[in-house]
Amino acid sequence: MSEHTALGLDPAARAAVDHVLRTTRAVRRRLDLDRPVPREIVLECLRLAVQAPTASNAQDWRWLVVTDPDKRAKLAELYAASGAGYLAAARERATDPQTVRVYASALALTETLHRVPVHVIPCIERRVDGAPEIVVASAYGSILPATWSFLLALRARGLGSVWTTLHLARAAEAAELLGIPDGVTQVALLPVAYTVGADFRPATRPPVEQITYWDTWGAT
């Protein structure tokens, strides 16, 4: 047994995992709006998602998968009504080219969201309105790892998505549309589709040495 195998995955498997971690991007423009996404693929990714670690063994995540065209169209309306004006203004204010592209891409999604074949709304089967920070952090401590695992699983199968929250400004309307009970918290809306191409690359990020502190805040 090699040292690498004893310490973790073998080098080939680790390289594959690292590649998925490095290249899972927020995909908005490169979603294939015409290719259907099989139900079993979504379920396969969710089966992996719920294997993520949970906070306090709180397995209260719930997943609402929306494929009905009329409901997707209505969710897209809520999304655009909540965010199109904000995104357009933010794009105009931005000066950094990368930030401009991000806002432009997010704005473009307001025009195509209704055509994305699957919308997934991760939920928590509880409310934490006004709760202390420790309670809120614990409540989100299961759904956030699971949702990221879902996004990674999508990437590994040639699909993409992006974490969006703009529809939450009209969460009550979305809940009424989808029959979500009052005691449930919607966390995000994930538009899911196959990607156009698969040549996603690592993003530009600051060196971790500059943003990682040791023992004391600011000590690099």
C-alpha positions as CSV (number, residue, x, y, z in Angstrom):
1,M,0.0,0.0,0.0
2,S,1.4,3.4,-1.0
3,E,1.8,6.3,1.4
4,H,-0.9,8.2,-0.6
5,T,-3.3,5.3,-0.4
6,A,-2.7,4.9,3.4
7,L,-3.4,8.6,3.9
8,G,-6.4,9.0,1.7
9,L,-7.5,8.5,-1.9
10,D,-5.1,7.1,-4.4
11,P,-3.5,9.9,-6.6
12,A,-5.8,9.4,-9.6
13,A,-9.0,9.5,-7.5
14,R,-7.8,12.4,-5.6
15,A,-7.0,14.3,-8.8
16,A,-10.5,13.7,-10.1
17,V,-12.0,15.0,-6.8
18,D,-9.7,18.0,-6.9
19,H,-10.7,18.8,-10.4
20,V,-14.4,18.8,-9.6
21,L,-13.7,21.0,-6.5
22,R,-11.6,23.5,-8.6
23,T,-14.0,23.7,-11.5
24,T,-17.5,23.7,-10.1
25,R,-18.5,27.2,-11.2
26,A,-21.7,29.3,-10.8
27,V,-23.3,28.5,-14.2
28,R,-25.9,30.9,-15.5
29,R,-25.3,31.6,-19.2
30,R,-24.0,28.1,-20.2
31,L,-27.1,26.1,-19.1
32,D,-28.6,24.0,-21.9
33,L,-32.2,25.2,-22.0
34,D,-33.4,22.7,-24.5
35,R,-32.0,19.4,-23.1
36,P,-34.2,17.5,-20.7
37,V,-32.8,16.5,-17.3
38,P,-33.9,13.0,-16.3
39,R,-35.6,12.7,-12.9
40,E,-33.3,9.9,-11.9
41,I,-30.2,12.1,-12.4
42,V,-31.6,14.6,-10.0
43,L,-32.4,11.9,-7.5
44,E,-29.0,10.4,-7.9
45,C,-27.4,13.7,-7.1
46,L,-29.7,14.2,-4.1
47,R,-28.8,10.7,-2.8
48,L,-25.2,11.9,-2.7
49,A,-26.2,15.3,-1.2
50,V,-27.9,13.8,1.9
51,Q,-24.7,12.0,2.7
52,A,-23.1,15.3,3.7
53,P,-22.4,15.8,7.4
54,T,-25.3,17.2,9.4
55,A,-25.4,19.5,12.3
56,S,-26.7,17.9,15.6
57,N,-27.9,15.0,13.4
58,A,-30.6,17.3,12.2
59,Q,-31.7,15.7,9.0
60,D,-34.4,18.2,8.4
61,W,-33.4,19.1,4.8
62,R,-36.2,18.9,2.3
63,W,-35.8,19.2,-1.5
64,L,-38.6,20.7,-3.7
65,V,-37.9,19.8,-7.4
66,V,-39.9,21.9,-9.8
67,T,-40.3,20.8,-13.4
68,D,-43.8,22.0,-14.2
69,P,-43.4,24.7,-16.9
70,D,-46.1,27.0,-15.5
71,K,-44.6,26.9,-12.0
72,R,-41.1,27.4,-13.3
73,A,-42.4,30.4,-15.2
74,K,-44.0,31.9,-12.1
75,L,-40.9,31.3,-10.1
76,A,-38.9,33.1,-12.8
77,E,-41.4,36.0,-12.6
78,L,-40.9,36.3,-8.8
79,Y,-37.1,36.1,-9.3
80,A,-37.1,38.9,-11.9
81,A,-39.5,41.0,-9.9
82,S,-37.2,40.8,-6.9
83,G,-33.9,41.2,-8.6
84,A,-33.8,42.5,-12.2
85,G,-33.8,46.2,-11.2
86,Y,-31.2,45.6,-8.5
87,L,-28.9,43.6,-10.8
88,A,-29.1,46.1,-13.6
89,A,-28.2,48.9,-11.2
90,A,-25.4,46.9,-9.7
91,R,-24.0,46.1,-13.1
92,E,-23.9,49.8,-14.0
93,R,-22.2,50.7,-10.7
94,A,-19.6,48.0,-10.9
95,T,-16.1,49.0,-12.2
96,D,-14.1,45.8,-11.9
97,P,-14.5,43.8,-15.1
98,Q,-15.1,40.5,-13.4
99,T,-17.8,42.0,-11.2
100,V,-19.5,43.5,-14.2
101,R,-19.5,40.1,-15.9
102,V,-21.0,38.5,-12.8
103,Y,-23.8,41.0,-12.5
104,A,-24.5,40.9,-16.3
105,S,-24.6,37.1,-16.1
106,A,-27.0,37.2,-13.1
107,L,-29.2,39.7,-15.0
108,A,-29.2,37.5,-18.1
109,L,-30.5,34.6,-15.9
110,T,-33.6,36.7,-15.1
111,E,-34.5,36.4,-18.8
112,T,-33.9,32.7,-19.2
113,L,-34.8,31.2,-15.8
114,H,-38.2,30.1,-16.9
115,R,-36.6,27.9,-19.6
116,V,-34.2,26.1,-17.3
117,P,-35.7,22.6,-17.2
118,V,-35.4,21.9,-13.4
119,H,-35.6,24.3,-10.4
120,V,-34.5,22.8,-7.1
121,I,-35.4,24.6,-3.9
122,P,-33.5,23.3,-0.8
123,C,-35.5,23.8,2.3
124,I,-35.2,23.4,6.1
125,E,-38.2,21.9,7.9
126,R,-38.1,24.5,10.6
127,R,-38.0,28.3,11.1
128,V,-35.3,30.3,12.9
129,D,-36.7,33.8,12.6
130,G,-35.2,35.9,15.3
131,A,-33.2,33.0,16.8
132,P,-29.7,33.5,18.3
133,E,-26.8,33.2,15.9
134,I,-25.8,29.8,17.3
135,V,-29.3,28.4,16.5
136,V,-29.3,29.9,13.0
137,A,-25.8,28.5,12.3
138,S,-26.8,25.1,13.4
139,A,-30.0,25.2,11.4
140,Y,-28.1,25.9,8.2
141,G,-25.3,23.5,9.2
142,S,-27.0,20.6,7.4
143,I,-28.6,22.1,4.3
144,L,-25.5,24.1,3.2
145,P,-23.1,21.1,3.1
146,A,-25.8,19.0,1.4
147,T,-26.5,21.6,-1.2
148,W,-22.8,22.0,-2.0
149,S,-22.5,18.2,-2.4
150,F,-25.5,18.4,-4.7
151,L,-23.8,21.0,-6.9
152,L,-20.6,18.9,-7.0
153,A,-22.5,15.8,-8.0
154,L,-24.2,17.8,-10.8
155,R,-20.8,19.0,-12.0
156,A,-19.4,15.4,-12.1
157,R,-22.3,14.4,-14.4
158,G,-22.1,17.3,-16.8
159,L,-24.8,19.5,-15.3
160,G,-24.5,22.9,-13.8
161,S,-26.3,25.3,-11.5
162,V,-25.9,28.4,-9.5
163,W,-26.9,29.3,-5.9
164,T,-29.6,32.0,-6.2
165,T,-31.7,33.7,-3.5
166,L,-33.5,36.6,-5.2
167,H,-36.8,34.8,-5.2
168,L,-36.7,34.7,-1.3
169,A,-37.7,38.4,-1.3
170,R,-41.1,36.9,-2.4
171,A,-40.8,33.6,-0.5
172,A,-44.4,33.8,0.7
173,E,-45.6,33.9,-2.9
174,A,-43.3,31.0,-3.8
175,A,-44.6,29.0,-0.9
176,E,-48.2,29.6,-1.9
177,L,-47.4,28.6,-5.5
178,L,-45.7,25.4,-4.4
179,G,-47.7,24.4,-1.3
180,I,-44.8,24.9,1.1
181,P,-46.0,24.9,4.7
182,D,-45.5,27.9,7.0
183,G,-43.0,26.1,9.2
184,V,-40.5,25.5,6.3
185,T,-37.6,27.8,5.4
186,Q,-36.7,28.1,1.7
187,V,-32.9,28.4,1.4
188,A,-32.2,29.0,-2.3
189,L,-33.3,28.3,-5.8
190,L,-31.0,26.2,-7.9
191,P,-31.6,26.2,-11.7
192,V,-30.4,22.9,-12.9
193,A,-29.5,21.9,-16.5
194,Y,-26.8,20.2,-18.6
195,T,-24.0,22.6,-19.4
196,V,-23.0,23.9,-22.8
197,G,-19.5,22.5,-22.9
198,A,-17.5,21.2,-20.0
199,D,-14.4,23.4,-20.1
200,F,-14.8,25.1,-16.8
201,R,-11.6,26.4,-15.2
202,P,-10.5,27.5,-11.8
203,A,-11.6,31.0,-10.9
204,T,-9.3,33.9,-10.0
205,R,-9.1,34.0,-6.2
206,P,-6.7,35.7,-3.7
207,P,-3.8,33.6,-2.5
208,V,-5.0,31.7,0.6
209,E,-1.8,32.9,2.4
210,Q,-3.2,36.4,2.4
211,I,-6.6,35.5,3.7
212,T,-5.7,32.8,6.2
213,Y,-4.8,33.8,9.7
214,W,-3.0,31.7,12.3
215,D,-3.9,31.8,16.0
216,T,-4.7,35.6,15.9
217,W,-6.9,37.6,13.5
218,G,-4.6,39.2,10.9
219,A,-1.6,37.1,11.6
220,T,-0.5,35.5,8.3
